[in-house]
Amino acid sequence: METLNEEKKIKISGLFLVGLSLFPILRPALQSILIIVFCIISVVLYHKNFLRRIRIRKLKITFLCLTSYYIWHVFSSFWSEEVFGSLADAQSNCILLLFPIVFLFFHPPIPKLITIRVQLGFVLAMLIYLFLWYRAYLLGVSYYQTIKLEELPVIESSFLNQIEYFLDNGFYMISGTSIRGYRLANEEMKLFVHHNYVASYFVLALYSAINLIFTSKKIICKFLLIISSFLFLVIIFYLPSKMNQLVLLASIPILIFYIFEKKLALTLVLVGIVSCCFVFYNYQEKLVTVKLVEKENLTSKDPSIIDFYRYHVYNCITDKIPENLLFGMGKGDVQPFLNSCLPDDEWPGLSNEKIEYNTHSQALSYLISGGIIGFLLFIILWIKLLSLAFSKERLMFIIFLIVIFANTIFENYLTRVWGSFIFAFFTFIFLKNDFIEFRSKKSNENQKLKIN
């Protein structure tokens, strides 16, 4: 490895970064292998950077700001009853610690060309994922139609009829019917399809495609990216993730602000706000507590911003927080507490089995598990990231942070690997690590001034 020059090294690590951008369509085992190999390769290739960077005080502070919330969250396992189980569960999102170590102390600044290739790879991956998503639901619905209803499955219809069927029935009906179809066929949907996570991926893919439209010089490439953007936009508004839809609309003025004049941007900001309010009002009648295929009698018909599940979960959490205000109740005890708190007879679902529900809010998760300390460390994370984003005017990084932060409000977004990976990975793709170079140059200039 010593014989490789810096250009070859960055090509090798860049190849792995592009491979990681295909995360949405990779099998879990391959995802883990790629992440582990990338971290090892980065340490081997750039181990000399560690000795220099570990001495930079501001860099160590940055590292603590970006990881302390996770370290404290894992550390809170030690005052839980289920210590070992809690620590073992932390491996699902250990990337929140691994990537900051690798990118801050080992990996050099990411060149613009690799950043573009990563975004292009991600857009391509989401196009493939869109096809797999459509195919998975289509198959599930067809299973149900064939086995339960004994009618001609929609999968045998023309493509236009299939699209019409999806649009007429809506996501909740398609999703519920598909789940029951897979169960009746004794099959398992192997694709990750949690609509809030998936919607956030499509929002990021949409903005990546838009960004690439402005950077690409080839007409055919621009055309394909425009088509991709349209497809992403359609699926975002088909999925019932209102938060991601609002974030999408709210982020458009930010994009325009950096492209056009400020006066026009400010005008469009107002238009964006009005549009968001209109969409919110237009969908308010659909914001019912929950939509089920079976057991409709257990579903409230009243409009509600917070759904049935989250309402009960948040009540349980807010009642418990004062008892463990400073240090929290410990990571390992949160899920058992929720299981005992949530009422057995008020949880409608697609089966008679009781389902485990998490805190449905990343901020609340850190608050109840790690107390005020854990919550404040989580806030410090976002303050630091936003300060880095605005200090260098990184447009895509700013939009990315808005999307991820919005999703942490009503989801345990960083608990699942789909949330933790996209956050840890694109944080450093859009950050590019060029602030490391900037600081080192600035410190050298200051030293020269002192000498003079």
C-alpha positions in Angstrom: 0.0 0.0 0.0 3.0 2.3 0.6 3.8 2.3 -3.1 0.4 3.7 -4.1 0.3 7.4 -4.8 -2.5 9.6 -3.5 -4.3 9.6 -6.8 -4.6 5.8 -6.9 -5.6 5.6 -3.2 -8.5 8.0 -3.7 -9.6 6.1 -6.7 -9.7 2.9 -4.7 -11.6 4.4 -1.8 -13.8 6.3 -4.3 -14.8 3.0 -5.9 -16.0 1.8 -2.5 -17.9 5.0 -2.0 -19.7 4.6 -5.3 -20.5 1.0 -4.3 -21.9 2.2 -1.0 -24.2 4.6 -2.9 -26.0 1.5 -4.2 -27.0 0.7 -0.6 -30.8 0.7 -1.2 -30.6 -2.2 -3.6 -28.0 -4.3 -1.9 -28.7 -7.3 0.3 -28.1 -6.7 4.0 -25.1 -9.1 4.1 -23.5 -7.2 1.1 -24.2 -3.9 2.8 -22.4 -4.9 5.9 -19.4 -6.4 4.0 -19.0 -3.2 1.9 -19.1 -1.0 5.0 -16.6 -3.1 6.9 -14.2 -3.4 3.9 -14.4 0.3 3.1 -13.5 1.2 6.8 -10.6 -1.3 6.8 -9.3 -0.1 3.4 -9.5 3.6 4.5 -7.5 2.9 7.6 -4.9 0.9 5.7 -4.5 3.5 2.9 -4.6 6.6 5.1 -3.2 5.5 8.4 -0.6 8.3 8.3 -3.3 10.9 8.3 -4.4 9.7 11.8 -1.2 10.8 13.6 -1.4 14.3 12.2 -5.2 14.8 12.6 -5.5 13.4 16.1 -3.4 16.3 17.3 -5.8 18.9 15.9 -7.9 20.1 18.8 -10.8 21.5 16.7 -11.0 18.3 14.9 -11.3 16.3 18.1 -14.1 18.7 19.3 -15.9 18.2 16.0 -15.6 14.4 16.4 -17.1 14.6 19.9 -19.9 16.9 18.7 -20.8 14.4 15.9 -20.6 11.2 18.0 -21.3 12.0 21.7 -25.0 11.5 21.4 -24.5 8.0 20.1 -21.8 7.1 22.6 -24.0 8.3 25.5 -27.0 6.4 24.1 -25.0 3.1 24.0 -23.4 3.9 27.4 -26.9 4.2 28.9 -27.2 0.4 28.4 -25.1 -0.1 31.5 -27.9 1.2 33.8 -30.5 -1.0 32.0 -31.6 -4.4 33.2 -30.9 -5.9 29.8 -27.2 -4.7 29.4 -25.8 -7.3 27.1 -28.9 -7.4 24.9 -28.9 -3.6 24.6 -25.2 -3.5 23.7 -25.7 -6.2 21.1 -28.5 -4.3 19.6 -26.3 -1.2 19.1 -24.4 -2.9 16.3 -27.3 -2.1 13.9 -26.3 1.6 13.9 -22.6 1.5 14.9 -21.9 3.2 11.6 -22.8 6.4 13.4 -19.5 6.0 15.2 -17.4 4.2 12.6 -17.9 6.7 9.7 -17.0 9.8 11.8 -13.7 8.0 12.8 -12.9 7.0 9.3 -13.7 10.3 7.5 -12.5 12.7 10.2 -9.2 11.0 11.1 -8.2 8.9 8.1 -9.9 9.6 4.8 -8.8 12.7 2.8 -11.2 15.3 1.4 -13.5 13.8 -1.2 -12.9 15.2 -4.7 -15.9 16.8 -6.5 -15.8 14.1 -9.2 -16.3 11.3 -6.7 -19.1 13.3 -5.0 -20.9 13.5 -8.4 -20.4 9.8 -9.0 -21.8 8.9 -5.6 -24.9 11.0 -6.2 -25.3 9.5 -9.7 -24.9 6.0 -8.2 -27.6 6.8 -5.6 -30.0 8.1 -8.2 -29.5 5.0 -10.3 -30.0 2.8 -7.2 -33.2 4.5 -6.4 -34.5 4.0 -9.9 -33.8 0.3 -9.6 -35.3 0.3 -6.1 -38.5 2.0 -7.5 -38.9 -0.9 -9.9 -38.3 -3.5 -7.2 -40.7 -1.6 -4.9 -43.5 -1.6 -7.5 -42.8 -5.3 -8.4 -42.9 -6.4 -4.7 -46.3 -4.7 -4.0 -47.7 -5.9 -7.3 -46.8 -9.5 -6.5 -48.3 -9.3 -3.0 -51.6 -7.9 -4.2 -51.7 -10.6 -6.9 -51.2 -13.3 -4.3 -54.2 -12.0 -2.3 -56.4 -11.7 -5.4 -55.5 -15.2 -6.5 -55.7 -17.0 -3.1 -58.4 -15.0 -1.2 -60.6 -13.4 -3.9 -60.1 -16.0 -6.6 -60.0 -13.4 -9.3 -57.6 -12.4 -12.1 -54.5 -11.0 -10.5 -53.5 -7.5 -11.4 -50.0 -8.6 -12.3 -51.5 -10.1 -15.5 -53.1 -6.8 -16.5 -51.4 -4.2 -18.8 -48.9 -1.8 -17.3 -51.3 1.1 -17.6 -54.1 -0.9 -15.8 -51.7 -1.7 -13.1 -50.8 1.9 -12.5 -54.5 2.8 -12.5 -55.1 0.1 -9.9 -52.4 1.5 -7.7 -53.7 5.1 -8.0 -57.3 4.2 -7.5 -56.7 2.1 -4.3 -54.0 4.3 -2.7 -50.9 3.2 -0.8 -52.6 2.0 2.4 -55.0 -0.4 0.6 -52.2 -1.6 -1.7 -49.8 -2.1 1.3 -52.3 -3.9 3.5 -53.5 -6.2 0.7 -50.0 -7.0 -0.3 -49.0 -7.9 3.3 -51.9 -10.2 3.6 -51.2 -11.7 0.2 -47.6 -12.6 1.2 -48.9 -14.2 4.4 -51.5 -16.3 2.5 -48.8 -17.4 0.1 -46.4 -18.2 3.0 -43.9 -15.8 1.3 -41.9 -12.9 2.8 -41.4 -9.5 1.3 -37.6 -9.2 1.3 -37.5 -5.6 0.2 -37.3 -2.9 2.9 -40.6 -0.9 2.4 -41.1 1.4 5.4 -42.7 4.3 3.6 -41.3 7.1 5.8 -37.7 5.9 5.3 -38.3 5.2 1.6 -39.9 8.6 1.0 -36.8 10.3 2.6 -34.6 8.3 0.3 -36.6 9.4 -2.7 -36.5 13.1 -1.6 -32.7 12.9 -1.4 -32.6 11.1 -4.7 -34.7 13.9 -6.3 -32.5 16.7 -5.1 -29.4 14.7 -6.1 -30.9 14.4 -9.6 -31.7 18.1 -9.7 -28.1 18.9 -8.6 -26.7 16.6 -11.3 -28.9 18.3 -13.9 -27.0 21.5 -13.3 -23.5 19.9 -13.2 -24.0 17.5 -16.2 -22.8 18.7 -19.6 -24.4 16.0 -21.7 -27.9 16.6 -23.0 -28.9 12.9 -22.9 -27.8 12.7 -19.3 -29.8 15.8 -18.4 -32.8 14.4 -20.1 -32.6 11.1 -18.2 -32.1 12.9 -14.9 -35.2 15.0 -15.6 -37.2 11.9 -16.2 -35.8 10.4 -13.0 -36.7 13.5 -11.1 -40.3 13.3 -12.3 -40.6 9.6 -11.3 -39.2 10.4 -7.8 -41.6 13.3 -7.4 -44.6 11.1 -8.3 -43.6 8.3 -5.8 -42.9 10.9 -3.0 -46.5 12.2 -3.3 -47.9 8.7 -3.7 -46.3 7.5 -0.4 -48.3 8.7 2.7 -45.3 10.5 4.3 -46.6 14.0 4.8 -43.4 15.1 6.6 -41.2 14.3 3.6 -43.7 15.9 1.2 -43.7 19.1 3.3 -39.9 19.0 3.6 -39.6 18.6 -0.2 -41.7 21.7 -0.8 -40.0 23.7 1.9 -36.6 22.9 0.5 -37.3 24.1 -3.0 -36.9 27.8 -2.1 -33.5 27.0 -0.6 -32.5 25.4 -3.9 -33.7 28.4 -5.8 -32.0 30.8 -3.4 -28.6 29.5 -4.4 -29.4 29.4 -8.2 -31.2 32.7 -8.8 -31.2 36.2 -7.4 -32.0 36.7 -3.8 -35.1 38.9 -4.5 -36.6 36.2 -6.6 -35.7 33.6 -4.1 -37.4 35.5 -1.3 -40.5 35.7 -3.4 -40.5 32.0 -4.0 -39.9 31.3 -0.3 -43.3 32.9 0.3 -44.8 30.9 -2.5 -43.3 27.8 -1.0 -44.7 28.5 2.4 -48.2 29.1 1.0 -47.9 25.9 -1.1 -47.0 23.9 2.1 -50.0 25.3 3.9 -52.2 24.4 1.0 -50.9 20.9 0.8 -51.3 20.5 4.6 -54.8 21.8 4.4 -55.6 19.6 1.4 -54.5 16.5 3.2 -55.9 17.2 6.7 -59.0 15.1 6.1 -56.7 12.2 5.2 -54.6 12.5 8.4 -56.8 10.1 10.3 -55.4 8.0 13.1 -54.7 4.9 11.1 -56.0 3.2 8.0 -56.4 -0.6 8.2 -57.7 -3.2 5.8 -59.2 -5.2 8.6 -60.7 -4.3 12.0 -61.9 -0.9 10.8 -64.2 -0.8 13.8 -61.2 -0.1 16.0 -60.0 2.8 14.0 -60.9 6.4 14.9 -62.6 8.4 12.2 -61.6 11.8 13.5 -58.9 13.8 11.8 -55.7 13.9 13.7 -52.2 15.2 13.0 -50.6 12.6 15.4 -51.7 9.1 14.5 -53.3 6.5 16.9 -50.0 4.7 17.6 -47.8 7.8 18.2 -50.5 9.4 20.4 -50.3 6.5 22.9 -46.5 6.1 22.6 -45.9 9.7 23.3 -48.2 9.6 26.3 -46.3 6.7 27.8 -43.0 8.5 27.2 -43.9 11.9 28.6 -45.4 10.3 31.7 -42.1 8.4 32.3 -39.5 11.0 31.5 -39.8 13.0 34.8 -38.8 9.8 36.8 -35.5 9.6 35.0 -34.9 13.2 33.9 -31.1 13.6 34.1 -29.7 10.2 33.0 -32.7 8.5 31.5 -33.9 5.0 32.1 -31.2 3.3 30.0 -31.3 2.2 26.4 -32.1 -1.5 27.2 -35.2 -0.7 29.3 -37.1 1.5 26.8 -38.7 -1.2 24.7 -39.8 -3.4 27.6 -41.3 -0.3 29.2 -43.3 0.6 26.1 -44.4 -3.0 25.7 -45.9 -2.9 29.3 -47.3 0.6 28.9 -49.2 0.3 25.7 -52.7 -1.2 26.1 -53.2 -4.7 24.7 -56.8 -4.2 23.7 -56.4 -0.9 21.8 -53.8 -2.0 19.2 -55.5 -2.9 15.9 -53.3 -4.6 13.3 -53.3 -7.1 10.5 -52.8 -10.0 12.9 -53.8 -10.9 16.5 -50.2 -10.8 17.6 -49.1 -7.7 19.5 -46.5 -5.7 17.7 -43.6 -3.9 19.4 -43.7 -0.1 18.8 -40.6 2.1 19.4 -40.7 5.7 20.6 -41.4 7.0 17.0 -39.2 10.0 17.6 -35.4 10.0 17.7 -35.3 13.0 20.0 -37.7 11.3 22.4 -35.7 8.1 22.2 -32.5 9.8 23.3 -34.5 11.7 26.0 -36.1 8.7 27.6 -33.0 6.5 27.3 -30.3 9.0 28.1 -32.2 11.8 29.9 -31.5 15.5 29.5 -27.9 14.7 28.8 -28.7 12.5 25.9 -31.2 15.0 24.5 -28.8 17.9 24.7 -26.0 15.9 23.0 -28.4 15.2 20.2 -29.2 18.9 19.8 -25.4 19.7 19.8 -25.0 17.3 16.9 -27.4 19.3 14.7 -26.0 22.7 15.8 -22.5 21.5 14.8 -23.7 20.1 11.5 -25.6 23.2 10.6 -22.7 25.4 11.5 -20.5 23.4 9.2 -23.1 23.5 6.4 -23.8 27.3 6.5 -20.1 28.2 7.0 -19.2 26.8 3.6 -22.6 27.4 1.9 -23.0 23.7 1.0 -26.4 23.7 -0.7 -26.9 19.9 -0.9 -25.7 19.4 2.7 -28.2 22.0 4.0 -31.1 20.3 2.2 -29.9 16.9 3.3 -29.8 18.0 7.0 -33.3 19.4 6.7 -34.6 16.1 5.3 -32.9 13.9 8.0 -33.8 16.2 10.9 -37.4 16.4 9.9 -37.6 12.6 9.8 -36.1 12.3 13.3 -39.1 14.2 14.7 -41.7 11.5 14.1 -39.5 8.4 13.5 -36.6 6.6 15.3 -34.8 7.4 12.1 -31.3 6.6 13.3 -32.2 3.3 15.0 -32.6 1.3 11.8 -29.6 0.9 9.4 -31.7 2.5 6.6 -31.7 5.7 8.6 -28.2 5.5 10.2 -26.5 4.7 7.0 -27.9 7.4 4.9 -27.2 9.9 7.6 -23.6 8.9 8.3 -22.7 8.3 4.7 -24.1 11.4 3.0 -23.0 13.7 5.9 -19.4 13.2 4.9 -20.2 13.0 1.1 -21.7 16.4 1.2 -19.4 17.8 3.8 -16.4 16.5 1.7 -14.0 16.9 4.7 -12.6 20.0 3.0 -13.0 21.9 6.3 -10.0 19.8 7.5 -7.8 21.1 4.8 -9.2 24.6 5.4 -8.3 24.6 9.1 -4.8 23.2 8.5 -4.1 25.9 5.8 -5.5 28.5 8.1 -3.3 27.4 11.0 -0.2 27.4 8.7 -1.0 31.0 7.6 -1.3 32.1 11.2 2.1 30.6 12.0 3.6 32.4 9.1 2.1 35.7 10.2 3.5 35.2 13.7 7.0 34.5 12.3 6.9 37.6 10.1 
